Amino acid sequence: MSIPTPDYSIVIPAYNEAEELPATLAAIKVAMDAQPELGECIVVDNNSSDQTAAVATKVGFVKVVFEPENQIARARNTGVRASQA
């Protein structure tokens, strides 16, 4: 059985967002739970010096990718490249 391609991707560029990320991801999860098979959520750790990637990974439904250059456009583009929608 193949996994369906998502209809949409939510890309979250994140730089040192460990403190704020849990509330953001909780709200996104509520919205996505209406039709979980239709979407994906990607957090782009934009070279954070805090626990941003670890916080996002703990959530479970999030794909975490890394962008080493601190630039919002690069973080967004990295997220789009990682998306399947």
C-alpha positions in Angstrom: 0.0 0.0 0.0 1.5 3.3 -1.0 1.5 6.5 1.1 -0.6 9.2 -0.6 1.1 12.4 -1.7 0.0 15.3 0.6 -2.2 18.0 -0.9 -0.4 20.7 1.1 2.7 21.4 3.1 3.1 23.8 6.0 6.7 25.0 6.1 7.8 26.7 9.4 11.2 28.4 9.2 12.5 28.5 12.7 15.5 30.1 14.3 15.8 29.7 18.1 12.1 29.0 18.5 12.2 26.2 21.1 10.1 28.2 23.5 7.4 29.3 21.1 7.3 26.2 18.8 5.2 23.9 21.1 2.2 26.3 21.0 2.5 26.8 17.3 2.8 23.1 16.5 -0.2 22.3 18.8 -2.4 24.8 16.9 -1.2 23.3 13.6 -1.9 19.8 14.8 -5.5 20.7 15.7 -6.1 22.2 12.3 -4.5 19.3 10.5 -6.4 16.6 12.5 -9.5 17.4 10.6 -8.0 15.6 7.6 -4.5 14.4 8.6 -3.9 12.4 5.4 -4.0 15.6 3.3 -1.1 17.6 4.7 2.4 17.6 6.1 4.2 19.9 8.4 7.9 20.7 8.0 10.0 22.7 10.5 13.2 24.1 9.1 15.8 24.6 11.8 17.7 27.6 10.5 20.9 27.0 12.4 19.4 27.5 15.8 21.6 27.6 18.9 18.7 26.4 21.2 16.7 23.1 21.2 14.4 24.1 18.2 15.1 20.9 16.3 14.7 18.6 19.3 11.4 20.3 20.3 10.0 19.8 16.8 11.2 16.2 16.6 9.4 15.3 19.9 6.0 16.3 18.4 6.0 13.3 16.1 4.0 14.5 13.1 6.6 17.0 12.0 9.4 16.5 9.5 12.5 18.5 10.6 15.1 19.6 8.2 18.2 21.8 8.7 19.3 24.9 6.8 22.8 26.1 8.0 22.7 29.6 6.5 20.7 32.1 8.6 18.5 33.6 5.9 14.7 33.4 5.9 14.5 32.9 2.1 16.9 30.0 2.3 15.0 28.4 5.2 11.7 28.7 3.2 13.3 27.2 0.1 14.8 24.4 2.1 11.4 23.6 3.5 9.8 23.6 0.0 12.5 21.3 -1.4 11.7 18.9 1.5 8.0 18.9 0.9 6.1 16.3 -1.0 3.0 18.5 -1.8 
